């Protein structure tokens, strides 16, 4: 059972969901890809996660923008345009009778290889496209209980090594950070950039509050999160000062509040970092206000 920012309420209906696999709806237990698929062999692919609320795939345009940017960077033609992906998502939701409380993942890999090899000369098919939708809602306690973070030695990389802005299937950087956090007894890893400034978490984006202002890192070494962007926009439009800058851990430990953001969990307060209590050790007023604003946005009320 996932913990931390992905703690969820188990739903037995997920045992019987149909999965979109290259245009065909397949029972979950039979939704498989070849051992020669580039995603399995090499992590060669791009993915997006989307929440469905009241029948609408929320912020889908922003997710598709990011997905197509990554696909273009990898020179990977998915064989579907934006309208095609929207239709495939609708097909998946309709096939499963899904309307609300749904979390889905759209995955695109380079497809089959004739043999294990990185080069595109070994391509043996077109792309593999998978859409896995689940009845999945966050554990309600995520909104209040307070997550724990641990700063880990694994750093976010430079874009000339492996661009951290790609939402790629190659997630070992984040996986190893997550393992380090787990060994430290924390919910998630707080990752630094190559210069030692705070960057992001292994699966969420990090924010702190100082003297009423909302701080977060620049986008130089992070994935440009959709929820992150929405929260920054909500803060600005509601009179909350925002600061996107490089900052060291000493600014974190003395913060008044901290929280993380992600597509699945929304805004989740952070109360302990590296064994230090942040602020009052409970969800703070700025975090709570932004949670309300984001919940309204997620429901389409703004």
LINLINJO-V857083 format. One record per residue. SS is DSSP state (alpha for helix, beta for strand, coil for the rest). Layout:
SS + SS
This chain:
coil + coil + coil + alpha + alpha + alpha + coil + beta + coil + coil + coil + alpha + alpha + alpha + alpha + alpha + coil + beta + beta + beta + beta + coil + coil + beta + beta + beta + beta + alpha + alpha + alpha + coil + coil + coil + coil + coil + coil + beta + alpha + alpha + alpha + alpha + alpha + coil + coil + beta + beta + beta + beta + beta + beta + beta + beta + beta + coil + coil + beta + beta + coil + coil + alpha + alpha + alpha + alpha + alpha + alpha + alpha + alpha + alpha + alpha + alpha + alpha + alpha + alpha + coil + coil + coil + coil + coil + coil + coil + coil + alpha + alpha + alpha + alpha + alpha + alpha + alpha + alpha + alpha + alpha + alpha + alpha + alpha + alpha + coil + coil + coil + coil + coil + coil + beta + beta + beta + beta + beta + beta + beta + beta + coil + coil + beta + beta + coil + coil + coil + coil + coil + coil + alpha + alpha + alpha + beta + coil + coil + coil + coil + beta + beta + beta + beta + beta + beta + beta + beta + coil + coil + beta + coil + alpha + alpha + alpha + alpha + coil + coil + coil + beta + beta + beta + beta + beta + coil + coil + coil + coil + coil + coil + coil + alpha + alpha + alpha + alpha + coil + coil + coil + coil + coil + beta + coil + coil + coil + alpha + alpha + alpha + alpha + alpha + alpha + alpha + alpha + alpha + alpha + alpha + alpha + coil + coil + coil + coil + beta + beta + beta + beta + beta + coil + coil + coil + coil + coil + beta + beta + beta + beta + coil + coil + coil + beta + beta + beta + beta + beta + beta + coil + coil + beta + beta + beta + beta + coil + coil + coil + coil + coil + coil + coil + coil + coil + alpha + alpha + alpha + alpha + alpha + alpha + alpha + alpha + alpha + alpha + alpha + alpha + coil + coil + coil + coil + beta + beta + beta + coil + coil + coil + coil + alpha + alpha + alpha + alpha + alpha + coil + coil + coil + beta + beta + beta + beta + beta + beta + coil + coil + coil + beta + beta + beta + beta + beta + beta + beta + beta + coil + coil + beta + beta + coil + coil + coil + coil + coil + coil + coil + alpha + alpha + alpha + alpha + alpha + alpha + alpha + alpha + alpha + alpha + alpha + alpha + alpha + alpha + coil + coil + coil + coil
